[in-house]
Amino acid sequence: MTRYHGGMSAPTTRFAPSPSGLLHLGNVRTALFSLLAALPDGRFLLRIEDSDRERVSPVFEEALRADLRWLGFGAYMDEAAVLRQSQRAAIYNDYLKRLEGMGRAYPCFCTQAELGAERARLRAQGLPPRYLGRCAVIRPEVAQGRIAAGETPVWRFRVTEGEEVGFHDIVRGPQRVATTLLGDFIVRRANGEAMFFFANALDDALSGVTLVLRGEDHLANTPRQILILRALGLPVPEYGHLPLVLGADGVPLSKRDGSGSLAALRKEGFLPLAVINYLARLGAVVGSDQLLPIAALAKAFDSRRIGHAPAHYDREQLLHWQRLAMAQTPVAEWLAWVADCVPEADRQRFVEAVRPNALFPEDFRRWAQIVYGGRLVLDDEARAAVAAVGAQFFRAACAHLKEGGAPSDLPAALKAAGYAGRPLFHGLRAALTGRIAGPELKDILALMPRTLVAQRLLEYGNADAKDL
């Protein structure tokens, strides 16, 4: 399939998270789409937007780096070259001075009360709220005198009235915004910190980013960023704004409430291959329905096939990809997983028997406890199956073992005793494993120690344990 990036054969993309919470699936999808768009020949950059000191935390930064490594992104990004906004204040100040020198930035001394009254007047007139340029006419020498006297202004970008900012969004198509709607916007706070979208735009241009894929909640920032970059003579990247990912409640996933966090999925046992294959198709059409590694997903990825509507997180779809990922994982990888809970001689047979019924890696350990002697707790269906066949069923099974019969021959012995069909297999499986579904019964009987088989059958048959 032909891939599209506005004519760029090898774009440079980036993922620029703020370490203010755990990555949720919406964040990770943005990172994945950005990586897929860059491969195979482009560059994928990681940038840490940590300028909001009150919200960011080193704990969250390490967590997001660990999440990206776990997903397999580490092979495609240079963590040693990661930019950090908190270390780039001098760069932002330098470019603000350039704008000031060109007459494109000026200090604003308006109070919050004055700004609030201005917005209220505009709303009362049916107009969108924007800054009307009260401080734009202050002479530079007057402004500098006020600053020297101790006032701490914000700095605004001077917007030319009566123009339009146009750009092609690779997801949403042509976009046009009248500069009259923007007003002169703030690029630096009164405390000296650069505004997010000012620092963000500079970082993109200065690090060579040519394609920015990000959430649609940033769409309103784009015209302002384009104006800033054009004024400074810096390259303007292409943009694509992705629809948000909604949870089951219809609310966008959020780092702040931890909804849909990647950390929670990791803890539950989802495999990275399952997650990336699900996310690659979350709100986008991929030219393959096969389980694919990142490099192969990139070949099937096409930016033109990203949808415009919000994407809804669907756990059942994620579980579908989890089943495929579990099935595709080589047996050899699971052998090490069960090394401490399955006898060495049994490991290969155990993994092959359990794998079709293992949805998560931890299921191998759960089945090891069942097969090799952990405390057995019957679920409701299993208790019903045990009750349905009755004690005589288990006495017949115990008699077979007492006579020297092999556990693997129990189904045949019980059939000879007059039991058959579903009751036979459900009753036997329920007593031995605590559930009526799972690995093939013949495999369980071949693996389970004879003494454990006898012990569990005796519990329901009240038979004599001697010689079993």
C-alpha positions as CSV (number, residue, x, y, z in Angstrom):
1,M,0.0,0.0,0.0
2,T,1.2,3.5,-0.8
3,R,1.9,5.5,2.3
4,Y,1.2,9.2,2.4
5,H,3.0,12.0,4.3
6,G,2.3,15.0,2.1
7,G,5.0,14.0,-0.3
8,M,7.7,13.3,2.4
9,S,9.4,10.0,1.8
10,A,11.2,10.0,5.1
11,P,9.5,12.3,7.7
12,T,10.9,13.1,11.1
13,T,8.1,12.7,13.7
14,R,8.0,13.0,17.4
15,F,6.2,12.1,20.6
16,A,6.2,14.9,23.2
17,P,4.5,13.8,26.4
18,S,4.2,15.8,29.6
19,P,5.2,13.5,32.5
20,S,2.2,14.5,34.6
21,G,0.6,11.1,34.8
22,L,0.6,7.6,33.5
23,L,0.4,7.1,29.7
24,H,-3.1,6.1,28.6
25,L,-4.0,4.4,25.4
26,G,-4.8,7.7,23.7
27,N,-1.3,8.9,24.4
28,V,0.3,5.6,23.3
29,R,-1.8,5.5,20.1
30,T,-0.4,9.0,19.2
31,A,3.1,7.8,19.8
32,L,2.5,4.7,17.8
33,F,1.0,6.5,14.8
34,S,4.0,8.9,14.9
35,L,6.4,6.0,14.9
36,L,4.7,4.2,12.1
37,A,4.6,7.3,10.0
38,A,8.4,7.7,10.3
39,L,9.3,4.2,9.5
40,P,11.2,2.7,7.7
41,D,13.6,5.5,6.7
42,G,12.5,8.6,8.8
43,R,13.3,9.5,12.4
44,F,11.2,9.3,15.5
45,L,12.1,11.6,18.4
46,L,11.1,11.6,22.0
47,R,10.7,14.9,23.7
48,I,9.9,15.5,27.4
49,E,7.7,18.6,27.9
50,D,8.4,19.2,31.6
51,S,8.1,22.9,31.9
52,D,5.0,22.8,34.1
53,R,7.0,22.1,37.3
54,E,3.9,22.0,39.5
55,R,2.4,19.0,37.6
56,V,5.3,17.0,36.3
57,S,7.2,14.3,38.2
58,P,10.4,12.2,37.6
59,V,8.3,9.2,38.6
60,F,5.9,9.7,35.7
61,E,8.8,10.4,33.3
62,E,10.5,7.1,34.1
63,A,7.2,5.3,33.9
64,L,6.5,6.6,30.4
65,R,10.0,5.7,29.2
66,A,9.5,2.2,30.6
67,D,6.2,2.0,28.8
68,L,7.7,2.9,25.5
69,R,10.6,0.5,25.9
70,W,8.2,-2.3,26.8
71,L,6.2,-1.6,23.6
72,G,9.4,-2.0,21.6
73,F,9.9,1.7,20.7
74,G,13.5,1.6,22.1
75,A,14.8,0.1,18.9
76,Y,13.7,3.2,17.0
77,M,14.5,6.1,19.2
78,D,17.7,7.5,20.8
79,E,17.0,8.1,24.4
80,A,20.3,9.9,24.9
81,A,19.2,12.6,22.5
82,V,15.9,13.3,24.2
83,L,15.1,17.1,24.5
84,R,13.7,18.4,27.8
85,Q,11.8,21.7,27.8
86,S,13.0,22.5,31.3
87,Q,16.6,22.8,30.0
88,R,15.7,25.1,27.1
89,A,14.5,28.3,28.7
90,A,17.5,30.3,27.3
91,I,16.5,29.2,23.8
92,Y,12.9,30.3,24.2
93,N,14.0,33.6,25.6
94,D,16.4,34.2,22.7
95,Y,13.6,33.7,20.2
96,L,11.2,35.9,22.2
97,K,13.8,38.7,22.0
98,R,14.0,38.2,18.2
99,L,10.2,38.6,18.0
100,E,10.4,41.7,20.2
101,G,13.2,43.1,17.9
102,M,10.9,42.6,14.9
103,G,8.0,44.3,16.6
104,R,6.1,41.0,16.7
105,A,6.1,40.6,20.6
106,Y,5.3,43.1,23.3
107,P,4.8,43.2,27.1
108,C,1.2,43.2,28.3
109,F,0.4,44.7,31.8
110,C,-3.4,44.0,31.8
111,T,-4.8,42.6,35.0
112,Q,-7.0,39.6,35.2
113,A,-9.9,41.8,36.1
114,E,-9.4,44.0,33.0
115,L,-9.1,41.0,30.8
116,G,-12.3,39.4,32.3
117,A,-14.3,42.6,31.8
118,E,-13.0,42.7,28.2
119,R,-14.1,39.1,27.5
120,A,-17.5,39.8,29.1
121,R,-18.1,42.8,26.8
122,L,-17.3,40.8,23.7
123,R,-19.6,37.9,24.7
124,A,-22.4,40.4,25.4
125,Q,-21.9,41.6,21.8
126,G,-22.1,38.1,20.5
127,L,-18.4,38.1,19.6
128,P,-15.7,35.5,20.4
129,P,-13.5,36.5,23.3
130,R,-10.0,37.6,22.3
131,Y,-7.4,40.2,23.4
132,L,-8.1,43.5,21.7
133,G,-4.5,44.9,22.0
134,R,-4.8,47.3,24.8
135,C,-1.1,47.2,25.5
136,A,0.0,46.9,21.9
137,V,0.1,50.7,21.6
138,I,2.4,51.3,24.6
139,R,5.7,52.8,23.5
140,P,8.6,50.4,24.0
141,E,10.5,52.9,26.3
142,V,7.4,53.3,28.4
143,A,7.0,49.6,28.7
144,Q,10.6,49.2,29.7
145,G,10.2,51.8,32.3
146,R,7.3,50.0,33.9
147,I,9.3,46.7,33.9
148,A,12.2,48.5,35.5
149,A,9.8,49.8,38.2
150,G,9.0,46.2,39.1
151,E,5.9,45.3,37.0
152,T,5.9,41.7,35.7
153,P,4.1,41.6,32.4
154,V,3.2,38.7,30.2
155,W,4.4,38.8,26.6
156,R,2.1,38.6,23.6
157,F,2.6,37.8,20.0
158,R,1.4,40.6,17.7
159,V,-1.1,39.1,15.2
160,T,-1.7,40.9,11.9
161,E,-5.4,41.6,11.5
162,G,-7.4,40.7,8.3
163,E,-5.4,37.7,7.2
164,E,-5.9,33.9,7.2
165,V,-3.8,31.1,8.4
166,G,-4.2,28.1,6.1
167,F,-2.7,24.6,6.4
168,H,-3.4,21.1,5.2
169,D,-4.1,18.7,8.0
170,I,-3.2,15.2,6.8
171,V,-6.1,13.8,8.8
172,R,-8.8,16.5,8.5
173,G,-7.9,18.1,5.2
174,P,-7.7,21.9,4.5
175,Q,-8.0,24.2,7.5
176,R,-8.3,28.0,7.4
177,V,-8.5,30.4,10.4
178,A,-9.0,34.1,10.3
179,T,-6.4,36.0,12.3
180,T,-9.1,38.3,13.5
181,L,-10.4,35.5,15.7
182,L,-7.1,34.9,17.3
183,G,-6.2,38.2,18.9
184,D,-2.7,38.9,20.2
185,F,-1.9,35.8,22.3
186,I,0.4,35.1,25.2
187,V,3.8,33.5,24.4
188,R,5.4,34.0,27.8
189,R,3.9,34.0,31.3
190,A,4.6,36.7,33.9
191,N,6.9,34.3,35.8
192,G,9.1,34.0,32.7
193,E,8.0,30.6,31.5
194,A,7.3,30.1,27.8
195,M,3.8,29.2,27.0
196,F,3.4,25.5,25.9
197,F,2.6,26.1,22.3
198,F,5.4,28.6,21.9
199,A,8.0,26.2,23.3
200,N,6.4,23.3,21.5
201,A,6.6,25.0,18.1
202,L,10.2,26.1,18.5
203,D,11.2,22.6,19.6
204,D,9.6,21.0,16.6
205,A,11.3,23.4,14.2
206,L,14.7,23.4,15.8
207,S,14.9,19.6,16.1
208,G,13.9,19.1,12.4
209,V,10.4,17.6,12.9
210,T,8.6,17.6,9.6
211,L,5.4,15.8,10.6
212,V,3.4,16.4,13.8
213,L,0.7,13.9,14.7
214,R,-1.1,14.8,17.9
215,G,-4.6,14.9,19.5
216,E,-7.3,17.1,18.1
217,D,-7.3,19.0,21.4
218,H,-4.2,20.8,20.0
219,L,-5.9,21.9,16.8
220,A,-6.6,25.4,18.1
221,N,-2.9,25.8,18.8
222,T,-1.8,25.1,15.3
223,P,-2.6,28.5,13.6
224,R,-0.8,30.3,16.4
225,Q,2.3,28.1,16.1
226,I,2.3,28.6,12.3
227,L,2.3,32.4,12.8
228,I,5.2,32.2,15.3
229,L,7.3,30.0,13.0
230,R,6.7,32.0,9.9
231,A,7.5,35.2,11.8
232,L,10.9,33.7,12.9
233,G,11.6,32.3,9.5
234,L,11.6,28.7,10.9
235,P,10.4,25.7,9.0
236,V,6.7,24.8,9.5
237,P,6.0,21.0,9.8
238,E,3.0,19.3,8.5
239,Y,0.3,18.6,11.0
240,G,-2.3,15.8,11.6
241,H,-4.8,16.0,14.4
242,L,-6.1,12.7,15.7
243,P,-9.6,12.2,17.1
244,L,-9.6,11.5,20.8
245,V,-10.0,8.0,22.3
246,L,-13.1,7.6,24.4
247,G,-13.6,5.2,27.2
248,A,-16.6,2.9,27.7
249,D,-18.3,5.9,29.4
250,G,-17.9,8.1,26.4
251,V,-15.4,10.3,28.2
252,P,-11.9,11.0,26.7
253,L,-9.2,8.9,28.4
254,S,-7.1,11.0,30.7
255,K,-3.7,10.8,32.4
256,R,-5.0,12.6,35.4
257,D,-7.6,9.9,36.4
258,G,-5.4,7.0,35.1
259,S,-8.2,5.7,32.8
260,G,-7.0,3.1,30.3
261,S,-3.4,3.4,31.5
262,L,-0.8,1.3,29.8
263,A,0.6,0.5,33.2
264,A,-2.7,-1.2,34.2
265,L,-2.7,-3.3,31.0
266,R,0.9,-4.3,31.6
267,K,0.1,-5.4,35.1
268,E,-2.9,-7.4,33.9
269,G,-0.7,-9.3,31.5
270,F,-1.3,-7.9,28.1
271,L,1.5,-8.4,25.7
272,P,3.1,-5.5,23.9
273,L,2.5,-7.1,20.5
274,A,-1.2,-7.2,21.3
275,V,-1.4,-3.6,22.4
276,I,0.4,-2.2,19.4
277,N,-1.7,-4.2,16.9
278,Y,-4.9,-3.1,18.7
279,L,-3.9,0.6,18.8
280,A,-2.7,0.6,15.2
281,R,-6.3,-0.1,14.2
282,L,-8.0,2.1,16.8
283,G,-9.6,4.8,14.6
284,A,-7.5,3.8,11.6
285,V,-7.6,1.2,8.8
286,V,-4.5,-1.0,8.5
287,G,-4.0,-2.9,5.3
288,S,-3.8,-6.2,7.0
289,D,-5.7,-8.2,9.6
290,Q,-2.7,-10.2,10.7
291,L,-0.8,-9.8,13.9
292,L,2.3,-7.8,12.9
293,P,5.5,-6.5,14.5
294,I,6.1,-2.7,14.4
295,A,8.2,-2.8,11.2
296,A,5.5,-4.7,9.3
297,L,2.7,-2.5,10.7
298,A,4.5,0.5,9.4
299,K,4.4,-0.9,5.9
300,A,0.6,-1.3,6.1
301,F,0.0,2.1,7.8
302,D,-1.4,4.9,5.7
303,S,-2.1,8.4,7.2
304,R,-5.0,8.9,4.8
305,R,-6.9,6.0,6.5
306,I,-7.1,7.6,9.9
307,G,-10.7,8.3,10.7
308,H,-12.2,11.6,11.7
309,A,-14.7,10.4,14.4
310,P,-13.7,9.7,18.0
311,A,-12.3,6.2,18.6
312,H,-13.9,4.1,21.3
313,Y,-11.7,1.8,23.4
314,D,-13.1,-1.8,23.0
315,R,-11.6,-4.3,25.4
316,E,-13.0,-7.2,23.4
317,Q,-11.0,-6.2,20.4
318,L,-7.9,-5.8,22.6
319,L,-8.5,-9.3,23.9
320,H,-8.7,-10.6,20.3
321,W,-5.2,-9.3,19.6
322,Q,-4.0,-10.7,23.0
323,R,-5.2,-14.2,22.0
324,L,-3.3,-14.0,18.7
325,A,-0.2,-12.7,20.5
326,M,-0.3,-15.4,23.1
327,A,-0.7,-18.1,20.4
328,Q,2.1,-16.6,18.3
329,T,4.6,-16.5,21.2
330,P,7.1,-19.4,20.8
331,V,6.8,-22.3,23.4
332,A,10.4,-21.7,24.3
333,E,9.6,-18.3,25.8
334,W,7.0,-19.8,28.1
335,L,9.3,-22.6,29.3
336,A,11.3,-20.0,31.3
337,W,8.1,-18.5,32.6
338,V,7.1,-21.7,34.3
339,A,10.6,-22.8,35.3
340,D,10.0,-22.3,39.0
341,C,6.5,-24.0,39.2
342,V,6.6,-26.9,36.8
343,P,8.9,-30.0,37.0
344,E,11.6,-29.7,34.3
345,A,10.6,-33.0,32.7
346,D,7.0,-31.8,32.2
347,R,7.6,-28.2,31.0
348,Q,7.3,-28.7,27.3
349,R,4.2,-30.8,27.6
350,F,2.7,-28.5,30.1
351,V,3.1,-25.4,28.0
352,E,1.8,-27.1,24.9
353,A,-1.2,-28.3,26.8
354,V,-2.0,-25.0,28.6
355,R,-1.2,-22.5,25.8
356,P,-4.5,-22.7,23.9
357,N,-6.3,-21.7,27.1
358,A,-3.8,-19.1,28.4
359,L,-5.1,-15.6,27.8
360,F,-2.4,-14.0,29.9
361,P,1.1,-15.1,30.9
362,E,0.0,-15.5,34.5
363,D,-2.5,-18.2,33.4
364,F,0.4,-20.6,33.0
365,R,1.2,-20.2,36.7
366,R,-2.4,-20.5,37.7
367,W,-2.7,-23.8,35.8
368,A,0.6,-25.0,37.3
369,Q,-1.0,-24.5,40.7
370,I,-4.0,-26.5,39.6
371,V,-2.0,-29.3,38.0
372,Y,0.7,-29.7,40.6
373,G,-1.1,-29.3,43.9
374,G,-2.2,-25.8,44.7
375,R,-5.3,-25.2,46.8
376,L,-8.3,-26.0,44.5
377,V,-11.3,-23.7,44.6
378,L,-14.3,-24.7,42.5
379,D,-16.2,-22.1,40.6
380,D,-20.0,-22.2,40.4
381,E,-20.2,-24.2,37.2
382,A,-17.7,-26.7,38.6
383,R,-19.6,-27.2,41.8
384,A,-22.8,-27.8,39.8
385,A,-21.0,-30.4,37.6
386,V,-19.7,-32.3,40.6
387,A,-23.1,-32.3,42.2
388,A,-24.7,-33.5,38.9
389,V,-22.7,-36.7,38.7
390,G,-22.9,-37.6,42.4
391,A,-20.7,-39.4,44.8
392,Q,-21.0,-42.8,43.1
393,F,-19.3,-41.4,40.0
394,F,-16.2,-40.5,42.1
395,R,-16.3,-43.9,43.9
396,A,-16.1,-45.6,40.6
397,A,-13.1,-43.4,39.6
398,C,-11.4,-44.2,42.9
399,A,-12.0,-47.9,42.4
400,H,-10.2,-47.7,39.1
401,L,-7.1,-46.1,40.8
402,K,-7.2,-48.6,43.7
403,E,-7.1,-51.4,41.2
404,G,-3.9,-50.0,39.7
405,G,-5.5,-48.2,36.7
406,A,-3.7,-45.2,35.2
407,P,-5.2,-41.7,35.7
408,S,-5.2,-41.3,31.9
409,D,-7.6,-44.3,31.6
410,L,-10.2,-42.7,33.9
411,P,-12.5,-41.6,31.1
412,A,-12.6,-45.1,29.6
413,A,-13.2,-46.7,33.1
414,L,-16.0,-44.3,33.9
415,K,-17.6,-44.9,30.5
416,A,-17.5,-48.7,31.2
417,A,-19.2,-48.0,34.5
418,G,-22.1,-46.4,32.7
419,Y,-21.2,-42.7,32.5
420,A,-20.9,-40.9,29.2
421,G,-20.9,-37.6,27.4
422,R,-20.8,-34.2,29.0
423,P,-21.6,-35.3,32.6
424,L,-18.6,-37.6,32.5
425,F,-16.1,-35.1,31.2
426,H,-17.5,-32.1,33.1
427,G,-17.7,-34.0,36.4
428,L,-14.2,-35.3,36.1
429,R,-12.6,-32.1,35.0
430,A,-14.5,-30.1,37.6
431,A,-13.2,-32.3,40.5
432,L,-9.7,-32.2,39.2
433,T,-9.3,-28.6,38.1
434,G,-12.1,-26.6,39.7
435,R,-13.6,-25.6,36.4
436,I,-15.4,-27.2,33.5
437,A,-13.3,-25.6,30.7
438,G,-9.6,-25.5,30.2
439,P,-6.8,-27.6,28.6
440,E,-7.6,-31.0,27.2
441,L,-8.6,-33.4,30.0
442,K,-6.2,-36.1,28.6
443,D,-3.3,-33.7,28.9
444,I,-4.3,-32.8,32.5
445,L,-4.5,-36.4,33.5
446,A,-1.1,-37.1,31.9
447,L,0.5,-34.3,33.8
448,M,-1.2,-34.4,37.2
449,P,0.6,-36.5,39.8
450,R,-1.4,-39.7,40.6
451,T,-1.6,-39.0,44.3
452,L,-3.1,-35.6,43.6
453,V,-5.7,-37.1,41.2
454,A,-6.6,-39.6,43.9
455,Q,-6.8,-36.9,46.6
456,R,-9.2,-34.8,44.6
457,L,-11.5,-37.6,43.6
458,L,-11.6,-38.9,47.2
459,E,-13.0,-35.6,48.4
460,Y,-16.1,-36.1,46.4
461,G,-16.5,-39.9,46.6
462,N,-15.8,-40.5,50.3
463,A,-13.9,-43.6,49.2
464,D,-11.2,-45.4,51.2
465,A,-7.8,-43.8,50.4
466,K,-5.9,-47.0,51.2
467,D,-3.8,-48.2,48.2
468,L,-4.8,-45.5,45.9
